[in-house]
Amino acid sequence: VREGDLLEIDFSEACTRVPGYAYNVPRAHFDATLLARAERAGVAVVRAGAALEPGGTLPVLDAESGARAEAALGGAPDFLVDATGRSRLFARHLELPSRSGPRRDDALFAHWTGIPIDRAGHVHSDRLEQGWCWRIPLPGVVSMGVVVPRTVARALGATAESQLEGLVRADPVLAKLCAAATRVSPVARYDNYQRITDLAVGEGWALVGDAFGFVDPVFSSGLYLALQGARDLADALTGRRPGSLARYERRHRRHLEIWQRAVDTFYDGRFFALLRLRGQRPAAGWRRLLHDHVSKHVPRVFTGEASSGGYSARLLQGIASRGLPRDQEPRIL
């Protein structure tokens, strides 16, 4: 954060219908826990990659993958779900069109020791000269990554390591954060942010999670959206009501679009302006009542509690587009 821009959303204050806390969990441990829970619930797990038959208008497992599935299930699967994330297996296979968001960013990240954490247990976001970075405390390490315009990152080298090292040297905020830090993992890079597939369900198949759409890492919404989408898709498949898959697609697409609008307020500075207004509580009267009402509802969108729609999301959009006083004009990130 730049000087004077230290701003917070406290889950214990913002959440009313979900727990007022969150966990920072190493992804590998989370994935292993989720898989073990699925197996205990009776899921047949095949520990092998799946591939599709080339060509065709539907995704069909190739002979080897199909044989593995039949052995595990006792018969051929009657429905296929693409949960391959940014690999987007079905979308690439079927050449499904997609829509990209306005950003053209690269994310570069790794685990580090020696990265300072200002408040124990909290996720930190810092504004850089170009883009922003995150700091997420994990057991024994800190996940630190940057999101910067693609042209900026790729001008610093050919590899993810050289690009992140160049950014650490060039940006004063990163240089300060990493002054006593040691990188203890390889550098990962993602570059296909803000992409939503135009068609997410078809005859005998559906997309879920990042394979359906991914917005941006800024509010850590990816895993939340993937899990909520998986739950909605499971309800649609097990309910077997007419139109249930189409309703799943509409609901999740709307969810992604609301997050995209929320993310837009971060990049154009309106998010910071809104949080500054939230901290300026009038002494009394109707202005204070209005302030408290807005302060209650706006953060609920960014915690995920009200991000799937409804009053809170509409209130955020209305205030962000028309309600900022001139002395609170946003600054572009």
CORDA-V816583 format. One record per residue. RES is the residue in one letter. SS is DSSP state (H for helix, E for strand, - for the rest). PHI is phi in whole degrees, -180 to 180 (* if undefined). PSI is psi as a letter, one per 30 degrees, with the letter a starting at -180 (* if undefined). Layout:
BEGIN
res=RES ss=SS phi=PHI psi=PSI
res=RES ss=SS phi=PHI psi=PSI
END
This chain:
BEGIN
res=V ss=- phi=* psi=k
res=R ss=- phi=-74 psi=l
res=E ss=- phi=-53 psi=k
res=G ss=- phi=87 psi=f
res=D ss=- phi=-111 psi=g
res=L ss=- phi=-76 psi=j
res=L ss=- phi=-131 psi=k
res=E ss=- phi=-136 psi=l
res=I ss=- phi=-120 psi=j
res=D ss=- phi=-94 psi=j
res=F ss=H phi=-59 psi=e
res=S ss=H phi=-66 psi=f
res=E ss=H phi=-94 psi=e
res=A ss=H phi=-83 psi=f
res=C ss=- phi=-94 psi=k
res=T ss=- phi=-121 psi=f
res=R ss=- phi=-113 psi=f
res=V ss=- phi=-127 psi=l
res=P ss=- phi=-55 psi=k
res=G ss=- phi=-86 psi=h
res=Y ss=- phi=-157 psi=l
res=A ss=- phi=-145 psi=l
res=Y ss=- phi=-111 psi=k
res=N ss=- phi=-98 psi=j
res=V ss=- phi=-120 psi=k
res=P ss=- phi=-56 psi=k
res=R ss=H phi=-60 psi=e
res=A ss=H phi=-62 psi=e
res=H ss=H phi=-68 psi=e
res=F ss=H phi=-63 psi=e
res=D ss=H phi=-61 psi=e
res=A ss=H phi=-65 psi=e
res=T ss=H phi=-64 psi=e
res=L ss=H phi=-64 psi=e
res=L ss=H phi=-65 psi=e
res=A ss=H phi=-63 psi=e
res=R ss=H phi=-66 psi=e
res=A ss=H phi=-63 psi=e
res=E ss=H phi=-64 psi=e
res=R ss=H phi=-64 psi=f
res=A ss=- phi=-83 psi=f
res=G ss=- phi=105 psi=g
res=V ss=- phi=-72 psi=k
res=A ss=- phi=-85 psi=j
res=V ss=- phi=-103 psi=k
res=V ss=- phi=-106 psi=j
res=R ss=- phi=-88 psi=i
res=A ss=- phi=-160 psi=l
res=G ss=- phi=-72 psi=l
res=A ss=- phi=-113 psi=k
res=A ss=- phi=-134 psi=l
res=L ss=E phi=-109 psi=l
res=E ss=- phi=-65 psi=k
res=P ss=- phi=-67 psi=k
res=G ss=- phi=75 psi=a
res=G ss=- phi=89 psi=l
res=T ss=- phi=-99 psi=f
res=L ss=- phi=-131 psi=l
res=P ss=- phi=-74 psi=k
res=V ss=- phi=-130 psi=k
res=L ss=E phi=-62 psi=k
res=D ss=- phi=-72 psi=l
res=A ss=H phi=-59 psi=e
res=E ss=H phi=-67 psi=e
res=S ss=H phi=-66 psi=e
res=G ss=H phi=-63 psi=e
res=A ss=H phi=-65 psi=e
res=R ss=H phi=-63 psi=e
res=A ss=H phi=-63 psi=e
res=E ss=H phi=-64 psi=e
res=A ss=H phi=-65 psi=e
res=A ss=H phi=-77 psi=e
res=L ss=H phi=-98 psi=f
res=G ss=- phi=79 psi=g
res=G ss=- phi=165 psi=l
res=A ss=- phi=-68 psi=k
res=P ss=- phi=-65 psi=k
res=D ss=- phi=-99 psi=f
res=F ss=- phi=-155 psi=k
res=L ss=E phi=-117 psi=k
res=V ss=E phi=-119 psi=k
res=D ss=E phi=-92 psi=j
res=A ss=- phi=-118 psi=h
res=T ss=- phi=-87 psi=g
res=G ss=H phi=65 psi=b
res=R ss=H phi=-70 psi=f
res=S ss=H phi=-67 psi=f
res=R ss=- phi=49 psi=h
res=L ss=H phi=-58 psi=e
res=F ss=H phi=-69 psi=e
res=A ss=H phi=-61 psi=e
res=R ss=H phi=-70 psi=e
res=H ss=H phi=-64 psi=e
res=L ss=H phi=-91 psi=f
res=E ss=- phi=55 psi=h
res=L ss=- phi=-75 psi=k
res=P ss=- phi=-70 psi=l
res=S ss=E phi=-146 psi=l
res=R ss=E phi=-116 psi=k
res=S ss=E phi=-100 psi=k
res=G ss=- phi=-76 psi=a
res=P ss=- phi=-75 psi=f
res=R ss=- phi=-83 psi=k
res=R ss=- phi=-128 psi=i
res=D ss=E phi=-114 psi=l
res=D ss=E phi=-114 psi=k
res=A ss=E phi=-112 psi=k
res=L ss=E phi=-124 psi=k
res=F ss=E phi=-154 psi=l
res=A ss=E phi=-161 psi=l
res=H ss=E phi=-99 psi=k
res=W ss=E phi=-137 psi=l
res=T ss=E phi=-110 psi=l
res=G ss=- phi=86 psi=g
res=I ss=- phi=-80 psi=k
res=P ss=- phi=-71 psi=k
res=I ss=- phi=-122 psi=k
res=D ss=- phi=-74 psi=e
res=R ss=- phi=-137 psi=j
res=A ss=- phi=-55 psi=k
res=G ss=- phi=84 psi=f
res=H ss=- phi=-95 psi=k
res=V ss=- phi=-81 psi=k
res=H ss=E phi=-118 psi=k
res=S ss=E phi=-122 psi=k
res=D ss=E phi=-122 psi=k
res=R ss=E phi=-81 psi=k
res=L ss=- phi=-107 psi=l
res=E ss=- phi=-62 psi=e
res=Q ss=- phi=-131 psi=j
res=G ss=- phi=89 psi=b
res=W ss=E phi=-154 psi=l
res=C ss=E phi=-136 psi=l
res=W ss=E phi=-119 psi=l
res=R ss=E phi=-132 psi=j
res=I ss=E phi=-121 psi=j
res=P ss=E phi=-72 psi=k
res=L ss=E phi=-127 psi=l
res=P ss=- phi=-57 psi=j
res=G ss=- phi=82 psi=f
res=V ss=E phi=-144 psi=l
res=V ss=E phi=-125 psi=k
res=S ss=E phi=-79 psi=j
res=M ss=E phi=-126 psi=k
res=G ss=E phi=-145 psi=l
res=V ss=E phi=-124 psi=k
res=V ss=E phi=-124 psi=j
res=V ss=E phi=-137 psi=l
res=P ss=E phi=-54 psi=k
res=R ss=H phi=-56 psi=e
res=T ss=H phi=-65 psi=e
res=V ss=H phi=-68 psi=e
res=A ss=H phi=-64 psi=e
res=R ss=H phi=-79 psi=f
res=A ss=- phi=-79 psi=f
res=L ss=- phi=-101 psi=g
res=G ss=- phi=153 psi=l
res=A ss=- phi=-94 psi=f
res=T ss=- phi=-113 psi=l
res=A ss=H phi=-61 psi=e
res=E ss=H phi=-63 psi=e
res=S ss=H phi=-67 psi=e
res=Q ss=H phi=-68 psi=e
res=L ss=H phi=-67 psi=e
res=E ss=H phi=-62 psi=e
res=G ss=H phi=-65 psi=e
res=L ss=H phi=-66 psi=e
res=V ss=H phi=-62 psi=e
res=R ss=H phi=-72 psi=e
res=A ss=H phi=-86 psi=e
res=D ss=- phi=-94 psi=k
res=P ss=H phi=-64 psi=e
res=V ss=H phi=-67 psi=e
res=L ss=H phi=-65 psi=e
res=A ss=H phi=-60 psi=e
res=K ss=H phi=-70 psi=e
res=L ss=H phi=-64 psi=e
res=C ss=- phi=-100 psi=g
res=A ss=- phi=-57 psi=e
res=A ss=- phi=-118 psi=g
res=A ss=- phi=-98 psi=l
res=T ss=E phi=-129 psi=k
res=R ss=E phi=-79 psi=k
res=V ss=- phi=-119 psi=g
res=S ss=- phi=-144 psi=l
res=P ss=- phi=-62 psi=l
res=V ss=- phi=-90 psi=k
res=A ss=E phi=-102 psi=l
res=R ss=E phi=-137 psi=k
res=Y ss=E phi=-121 psi=k
res=D ss=- phi=-134 psi=g
res=N ss=- phi=-108 psi=i
res=Y ss=- phi=-78 psi=l
res=Q ss=- phi=54 psi=i
res=R ss=E phi=-133 psi=k
res=I ss=E phi=-123 psi=k
res=T ss=E phi=-75 psi=k
res=D ss=- phi=-71 psi=f
res=L ss=- phi=-128 psi=k
res=A ss=- phi=-117 psi=f
res=V ss=E phi=-137 psi=l
res=G ss=E phi=-156 psi=a
res=E ss=- phi=-70 psi=j
res=G ss=- phi=82 psi=g
res=W ss=E phi=-152 psi=l
res=A ss=E phi=-157 psi=l
res=L ss=E phi=-104 psi=k
res=V ss=- phi=-147 psi=l
res=G ss=H phi=66 psi=b
res=D ss=H phi=-63 psi=f
res=A ss=H phi=-64 psi=f
res=F ss=- phi=-80 psi=e
res=G ss=E phi=-173 psi=k
res=F ss=E phi=-136 psi=k
res=V ss=- phi=-101 psi=d
res=D ss=- phi=-178 psi=l
res=P ss=- phi=-82 psi=f
res=V ss=- phi=-62 psi=e
res=F ss=- phi=-107 psi=g
res=S ss=- phi=54 psi=h
res=S ss=- phi=-90 psi=f
res=G ss=H phi=-59 psi=e
res=L ss=H phi=-69 psi=e
res=Y ss=H phi=-60 psi=e
res=L ss=H phi=-64 psi=e
res=A ss=H phi=-65 psi=e
res=L ss=H phi=-69 psi=e
res=Q ss=H phi=-65 psi=e
res=G ss=H phi=-63 psi=e
res=A ss=H phi=-63 psi=e
res=R ss=H phi=-65 psi=e
res=D ss=H phi=-64 psi=e
res=L ss=H phi=-66 psi=e
res=A ss=H phi=-60 psi=e
res=D ss=H phi=-62 psi=e
res=A ss=H phi=-66 psi=e
res=L ss=H phi=-75 psi=e
res=T ss=H phi=-80 psi=f
res=G ss=H phi=-72 psi=e
res=R ss=- phi=54 psi=h
res=R ss=- phi=-88 psi=k
res=P ss=- phi=-57 psi=k
res=G ss=- phi=79 psi=g
res=S ss=H phi=-66 psi=e
res=L ss=H phi=-69 psi=e
res=A ss=H phi=-64 psi=e
res=R ss=H phi=-67 psi=e
res=Y ss=H phi=-58 psi=e
res=E ss=H phi=-63 psi=e
res=R ss=H phi=-64 psi=e
res=R ss=H phi=-63 psi=e
res=H ss=H phi=-73 psi=e
res=R ss=H phi=-63 psi=e
res=R ss=H phi=-63 psi=e
res=H ss=H phi=-60 psi=e
res=L ss=H phi=-63 psi=e
res=E ss=H phi=-66 psi=e
res=I ss=H phi=-65 psi=e
res=W ss=H phi=-65 psi=e
res=Q ss=H phi=-61 psi=e
res=R ss=H phi=-66 psi=e
res=A ss=H phi=-64 psi=e
res=V ss=H phi=-64 psi=e
res=D ss=H phi=-58 psi=e
res=T ss=H phi=-67 psi=f
res=F ss=H phi=-73 psi=e
res=Y ss=H phi=-72 psi=f
res=D ss=- phi=-95 psi=g
res=G ss=- phi=94 psi=f
res=R ss=H phi=-66 psi=e
res=F ss=H phi=-60 psi=e
res=F ss=H phi=-67 psi=e
res=A ss=H phi=-64 psi=e
res=L ss=H phi=-64 psi=e
res=L ss=H phi=-69 psi=e
res=R ss=H phi=-65 psi=e
res=L ss=H phi=-61 psi=e
res=R ss=H phi=-63 psi=e
res=G ss=- phi=-83 psi=f
res=Q ss=- phi=-105 psi=i
res=R ss=- phi=-83 psi=k
res=P ss=- phi=-62 psi=l
res=A ss=- phi=-66 psi=e
res=A ss=- phi=-167 psi=a
res=G ss=- phi=85 psi=a
res=W ss=H phi=-67 psi=f
res=R ss=H phi=-64 psi=e
res=R ss=H phi=-68 psi=e
res=L ss=H phi=-61 psi=e
res=L ss=H phi=-64 psi=e
res=H ss=H phi=-58 psi=e
res=D ss=H phi=-66 psi=e
res=H ss=H phi=-64 psi=e
res=V ss=H phi=-65 psi=e
res=S ss=H phi=-63 psi=f
res=K ss=H phi=-76 psi=e
res=H ss=H phi=-89 psi=e
res=V ss=H phi=-61 psi=e
res=P ss=H phi=-63 psi=f
res=R ss=H phi=-64 psi=f
res=V ss=H phi=-69 psi=e
res=F ss=H phi=-78 psi=f
res=T ss=H phi=-85 psi=f
res=G ss=- phi=96 psi=f
res=E ss=- phi=-62 psi=e
res=A ss=- phi=-126 psi=g
res=S ss=- phi=-82 psi=f
res=S ss=- phi=-84 psi=f
res=G ss=- phi=138 psi=a
res=G ss=- phi=91 psi=a
res=Y ss=H phi=-62 psi=e
res=S ss=H phi=-60 psi=e
res=A ss=H phi=-66 psi=e
res=R ss=H phi=-68 psi=e
res=L ss=H phi=-63 psi=e
res=L ss=H phi=-58 psi=e
res=Q ss=H phi=-64 psi=e
res=G ss=H phi=-65 psi=e
res=I ss=H phi=-68 psi=e
res=A ss=H phi=-64 psi=e
res=S ss=H phi=-88 psi=f
res=R ss=H phi=-134 psi=f
res=G ss=- phi=-106 psi=g
res=L ss=- phi=-88 psi=k
res=P ss=- phi=-62 psi=l
res=R ss=H phi=-64 psi=f
res=D ss=H phi=-81 psi=g
res=Q ss=H phi=-118 psi=g
res=E ss=- phi=-56 psi=k
res=P ss=- phi=-71 psi=l
res=R ss=- phi=-110 psi=k
res=I ss=- phi=-71 psi=k
res=L ss=- phi=-84 psi=*
END
